[in-house]
Amino acid sequence: MLLRYEMGDESANKNGFYTAGRESVLLPFKLMQFGEFHCGSRYYTEREGMDAFLFAATISGCGIMRYAGTEVLLPPGKAAVIDCSRYQYYGTKGEGWDFAWIHFSGTAADGFVRMLNGSGLRAADWEIWRAQELFGELSALTAKPGRQTDLMLSLWLHQLLGEMLQIAENRAAVRYQEEMLEAAAYIRENVSRPLRVAELAKRFGLSEYHFLRTFKSVIGQPPYEYLTLLRVNAAKQLLAGTSLNIGEISAEVGYPDPRSLIDNFKRHEGKTPSAFRRELLRGTMNTEK
């Protein structure tokens, strides 16, 4: 385990601990420790191998955090969450840094942190007053330990992390709206050719994870589902307006084999392409009578 630090004067710091019951190992989130740090210019922590996750939200001053090959600033109104088993460095940027923090674990903690950060580190907007009140709020919540408190704290952490995730995704959607609209246009223009998420993500300068989540936030669907709907719609046009067989239509809309078209068509339309064509023909004949 790696641990290096420079704390400085710790007299103004606040620390709180919570010991959950044995059954808490099954909970999605489990509170371990919380507090407030009031740090001078020399404060830093460099660490790896700790079995916990860290939430940090700046109250005043500014911090800097390095994690997963990414560096972010944490000025007032910003928060970040990391997996402390991985290498991390965080410290004061400037003259001082005051921040609220939480150490937690739980069966869902790793998944939430990965969803929030993707392959790097993302800082989320976080109201300063919430950071200021965090220590007092958790002190009150942990005053009566027990099973009900364990459950309540798990829900509390779930809400906190869920809000962080929503805020970060909304921000990414606004920032990359133009790029995602361009990506959707590119998919529409290339319906018949093989398209891969890695190719699209690279084209727009994002990791695969961030491209997937940002595309869905802006367009309303994951890129593969968006492409599938375009291909199904193109197949409908060919079924209605040509005499091409199913294999030929599959190739025209970008599927390497008819089964892929049939499966996706049936999933969206509730019927096979052949059944769709038969219904169209019956409808046409009825109209002509």
Backbone hydrogen bonds, N-H to C=O, Kabsch-Sander energy under -0.5 kcal/mol:
donor,donor_aa,acceptor,acceptor_aa,energy
2,L,48,E,-1.5
4,R,46,E,-3.0
6,E,44,Y,-2.3
13,N,10,E,-1.3
14,K,36,E,-2.3
16,G,34,F,-3.1
18,Y,32,M,-2.1
20,A,18,Y,-0.6
24,S,21,G,-1.5
25,V,22,R,-1.3
26,L,23,E,-1.8
27,L,24,S,-1.6
30,K,105,S,-2.8
32,M,103,H,-2.4
33,Q,103,H,-1.7
34,F,16,G,-2.6
35,G,101,W,-2.1
36,E,14,K,-1.9
37,F,99,F,-2.8
39,C,37,F,-0.5
39,C,97,W,-2.7
43,Y,40,G,-1.2
44,Y,6,E,-1.5
45,T,90,Y,-2.6
46,E,4,R,-3.5
47,R,88,Q,-2.6
48,E,2,L,-2.1
49,G,85,S,-0.5
50,M,84,C,-2.0
52,A,50,M,-1.9
53,F,104,F,-2.7
54,L,82,I,-2.4
55,F,102,I,-2.4
56,A,80,A,-2.6
57,A,100,A,-2.6
58,T,78,K,-2.3
59,I,98,D,-3.4
60,S,98,D,-1.5
62,C,96,G,-1.9
63,G,74,L,-1.6
64,I,91,G,-2.4
65,M,72,V,-2.6
66,R,89,Y,-3.5
67,Y,70,T,-2.7
68,A,87,Y,-0.7
70,T,67,Y,-1.9
72,V,65,M,-2.5
74,L,63,G,-3.2
77,G,58,T,-1.3
78,K,75,P,-1.3
79,A,124,A,-2.3
80,A,56,A,-2.3
82,I,54,L,-2.3
84,C,52,A,-2.0
84,C,82,I,-0.7
86,R,83,D,-1.6
88,Q,47,R,-2.4
89,Y,66,R,-2.1
90,Y,45,T,-2.3
91,G,64,I,-2.0
92,T,43,Y,-2.1
93,K,62,C,-2.9
94,G,92,T,-0.6
97,W,39,C,-2.0
98,D,60,S,-2.5
99,F,37,F,-2.1
100,A,57,A,-2.7
101,W,35,G,-2.4
102,I,55,F,-2.2
103,H,33,Q,-3.3
104,F,53,F,-2.1
105,S,30,K,-2.3
107,T,27,L,-2.3
108,A,28,P,-2.0
109,A,28,P,-0.7
109,A,106,G,-0.8
110,D,106,G,-0.6
112,F,108,A,-2.1
113,V,109,A,-2.4
114,R,110,D,-2.3
115,M,111,G,-2.3
116,L,112,F,-2.4
117,N,113,V,-2.5
118,G,114,R,-2.5
120,G,117,N,-1.9
124,A,79,A,-2.8
126,W,77,G,-2.7
131,A,127,E,-1.5
132,Q,128,I,-2.5
133,E,129,W,-1.8
134,L,130,R,-0.7
134,L,131,A,-0.6
135,F,131,A,-0.5
137,E,133,E,-2.5
138,L,134,L,-2.6
139,S,135,F,-2.3
140,A,136,G,-1.8
141,L,137,E,-2.2
142,T,138,L,-2.1
143,A,140,A,-1.1
150,D,146,G,-2.5
151,L,147,R,-2.2
152,M,148,Q,-2.5
153,L,149,T,-2.8
154,S,150,D,-1.9
155,L,151,L,-2.1
156,W,152,M,-2.4
157,L,153,L,-2.5
158,H,154,S,-2.1
159,Q,155,L,-2.3
160,L,156,W,-2.2
161,L,157,L,-2.6
162,G,158,H,-2.3
163,E,159,Q,-2.3
164,M,160,L,-1.9
165,L,161,L,-2.4
166,Q,162,G,-2.2
167,I,163,E,-2.6
168,A,164,M,-2.6
169,E,165,L,-2.3
170,N,166,Q,-2.4
171,R,167,I,-2.1
172,A,168,A,-2.1
173,A,169,E,-2.4
174,V,170,N,-2.0
175,R,171,R,-2.3
176,Y,172,A,-2.4
177,Q,174,V,-0.9
180,M,176,Y,-2.5
181,L,177,Q,-2.3
182,E,178,E,-2.0
183,A,179,E,-2.2
184,A,180,M,-2.4
185,A,181,L,-1.9
186,Y,182,E,-2.3
187,I,183,A,-2.3
188,R,184,A,-2.3
189,E,185,A,-2.0
190,N,186,Y,-0.8
190,N,187,I,-0.9
191,V,188,R,-0.8
193,R,190,N,-1.3
200,L,196,R,-2.1
201,A,197,V,-3.2
202,K,198,A,-2.2
203,R,199,E,-1.9
204,F,200,L,-1.4
205,G,202,K,-1.1
206,L,201,A,-2.5
211,F,207,S,-2.6
212,L,208,E,-2.5
213,R,209,Y,-2.2
214,T,210,H,-2.5
215,F,211,F,-2.7
216,K,212,L,-1.9
217,S,213,R,-2.0
218,V,214,T,-2.2
219,I,215,F,-3.1
220,G,215,F,-0.6
220,G,216,K,-1.7
226,Y,222,P,-2.3
227,L,223,P,-2.5
228,T,224,Y,-2.5
229,L,225,E,-2.3
230,L,226,Y,-1.9
231,R,227,L,-2.3
232,V,228,T,-2.6
233,N,229,L,-2.4
234,A,230,L,-2.3
235,A,231,R,-2.5
236,K,232,V,-2.1
237,Q,233,N,-1.8
238,L,234,A,-1.9
239,L,235,A,-2.7
240,A,236,K,-2.2
241,G,237,Q,-2.3
242,T,238,L,-1.6
249,I,245,N,-2.5
250,S,246,I,-2.6
251,A,247,G,-1.8
252,E,248,E,-2.0
253,V,249,I,-2.0
254,G,251,A,-0.9
255,Y,250,S,-2.8
260,S,257,D,-0.8
261,L,257,D,-1.0
262,I,258,P,-2.9
263,D,259,R,-2.9
264,N,260,S,-2.1
265,F,261,L,-3.0
266,K,262,I,-2.5
267,R,263,D,-1.9
268,H,264,N,-1.6
269,E,265,F,-3.0
270,G,266,K,-2.0
276,F,272,T,-2.3
277,R,273,P,-2.3
278,R,274,S,-2.4
279,E,275,A,-2.2
280,L,276,F,-1.9
281,L,277,R,-2.5
282,R,278,R,-2.5
283,G,279,E,-2.3
284,T,280,L,-2.3
285,M,281,L,-2.5
286,N,282,R,-2.3
287,T,283,G,-1.9
288,E,284,T,-1.7
289,K,285,M,-1.0
